[in-house]
Amino acid sequence: MKDLSLRSVALAVALCFLVVGMASASAITPIRPVSSNESLHSNAVVNVNEPFPTAGDFYVSDNGNGNIPAGGQTGYMWTAGDYVISSIFVLPTTDVTDLTANWIFQDSLGNGNNEIFSVLVNGTAVAQATIFDCNYCGTYSTVTGTVNFASIGPLLGGYQVELLLQNTVPLGGGSVAWADGGITGLSYNTSTVPEPGSMILFGSGVVGLAGLLRCKLSL
């Protein structure tokens, strides 16, 4: 009788995980472009625009550390390791697959010096942005463009974008500052949104297993 009870419990556990596995597998589908007649409930790519770099984002520079003030900018950056990082964007997805830049900066580089920034999503480098010598012009410009990459999952509950300076500009070579008002686009496939149905199925399996155990223990 004990062997039969154990076999019944093992079967219930196996069925429970099978149901969850089937529900999860159905959520993995190829990414495809959004057509004009698709709804948000279909298997479509959703583009979300998030503010970055923007007021409140934290930065580190040889010109000082802090948060970008409203209508202001970071300290001037010229040393490898200087960076500006976003807040955590919480999105209803298990991965993001591309990033679109529309970032405002003040270019004060000169004497033939450029700056190269790595673009990171949750600590993973996905692209580089190069800002060129403008003969100490001090003008404001934008970095624009889109990069696709292998899917990146959430970290600390969401997604964080960072611009990390890779090279050091020599004394007298100028600097760059990132300004409030930047926008970063992140994309995800609606098929990777966590499915409440999967959790409900899993919960039903657990309840059924608990009932089976109670029944067997009473024998």
N, C-alpha and C positions, 0 to 999 in steps of 0.2 A: 504493500500500500504506500509506503514511503517513496519507493522508486517511482510509482505512478504519479504521486504528487509532485515530485521533483521534475519529472518529464513535462507535466502540465505547466508548471511555472516557467520552465525553460522555453517551451513553445510560446507562451504568452509574451515573454520578453522578446523573443525573436520576431514575432509578428509586430510588436510595438515598434521596434527599430526599423523594420521593413517599411511600415507605413510612413515613418518620418523620412526615411531614405528616398522613397518614391516621391513624396511631396517636395523634397529639396531638389531632386534631380529635374523635376519639371520646371524649376526656376532658372536652369542654366541653358540659355539660348544665345545664338550669335547676335552681336550688335548690328543694327542696320540703320540707315538714315530715316529720319522722320518724314513722312509724307504729309501733305496738307490736310488730308481727311482722317488722320489718326487722332484718337482721343488719348488723354493721359492714362487711361486704363488699359491701353493696348501695349504691345511689346515695342516701345518707342524709346528713343534717346531723348533725355531731358537735359537742357542746358540751364544751369543756375548761375546767375551773376552775383558775386559776393564782393563787398567793399574791401580792397587791399591793393596797395598800401593806403591806409586811411587813418583818420584821427583815432587815437587810442592804441594803435599797433605799437609794439615795443621794438626798440632799436638799440644797437650797440655800435658806437663809433669812437675813434680817437678824439673826436670833437665833442664827446659827451654821450651819455646814455639816457634813455627815458622813453616816453611815449609821444607819438606824433600829436602835436596840438591841433585843434580844429583850425583849418585854413593854413596850417603851417607845414613843416617838413621835418625829416630826420636831421641829426647832426651831419656835418660833412664827412664823407667816407673816403678814405684813401689807403687803408691798411687791410691786408688779407685777414679775413675772419670777421670784419665788420658785417653786420646783418640787420635786416628788418624782418619781423615775423608777424603773421596774422593771428587773430583770435582763432578758436576752433569753430569751424563751420559744421554744424550738425545737419546731415542730409539723410533722407530715408532710403539708404542704399548700402549694399555691402562692398561696393567698389566704385572708384571713379576711373575714367579712361582717357581723358584729355583735359587740357588747360588752355584757356585763351587769355592773353595778356593785353591790358590797356592801362599801363602804368605811367604816371607822371614823374618826371625827374628834372632837377636843375643840373645842367652840365657846366662845370667850371674847369674842365680838363684842358691842359695845354702842354706845350713843349714835346709833342709827339706821343703823349701818354693816353692809353685807353684803359678802361676798367672792364673786367669780365666777372659777371655775377652768375653763380649757379642758381637755378630755380629748383626748389625742393618741395615735394608734397609728402607730408608725414615723414620727413627725413630722407626720402629717396630722391636723388637728383634726376630730373626729367628733361632739363633743357639748360641752355646758357643764354644770357643776354649780354651783349657787348655794347658799351657806351664809348663813343669815340671822342678823341681830342677835337675841341671846337675853338682852339686858340683863346681859352679863358673867356668864352663868350658870356657865360652865366645865364643863358636862355633856358626856358622850360620847353621840354619836348616829351614825347611819349614813346614807350616801347610797346609795340603791337605785334600780334601773331598768335598762332595756335600750334600746339604740339600734341601729338598722340603718343600714348605709352601703354605698357602692360598694366593691367588693372592693379590699383592700389587700394587696399582695404582700410577701414577706419582705425584710428589710433586715439586712445583716450576719449572715445565716444564720437569722434568725427574726423575732420580733415583740416590740416594746417599747412599754409603756404609760406615759404621763406625765400628771401633773396640774400645770398651769402657771397660776399666779395672774395674772389680767388687770388687776386694779385695786389701787391703793394706799389703804390705810386710814389716815386722818390720825392724828396723835399723840393718844393717849388713846381711840382708837376700838376697841381690842381686836385680836384675832388668831384664827388657826385653826392647829391642829396635826393632822397625820395620824398615826394610831396603828397599831402592829403588829397584824396579824390580819385585814387586808382580803383580800377574794377578788375576782378579776376573771374573768369568764367570756368566752371567745372561741369563736366558732363557725366551722366550715368544712364544706364539702361533700366527702364522701368521693370524689366523682368528680374532684376537683381534686388528689388525692394523686398525686405523680409516679409514672408507671407503669414498673416495671422492664422490662416487655415492650418498650416503646418504645426503651429503651437497647439491649436485646438485638438488636432489628431493625436499629438503626443500626449496631451493632457488626458484624453479619453483612454489611451492605452495604459497610462499610469493608474487611472482610476480602476480600470478593468483588472489590472494586475493586483491592486490592493484588495479588491473584492475576492479574487481567486485565492490569494494567500489567506485571507480571513476564513474563507470557506474550508480550506485544507487544514488549517490549524485547529479548527473546531472538530475535525473528525477524530 
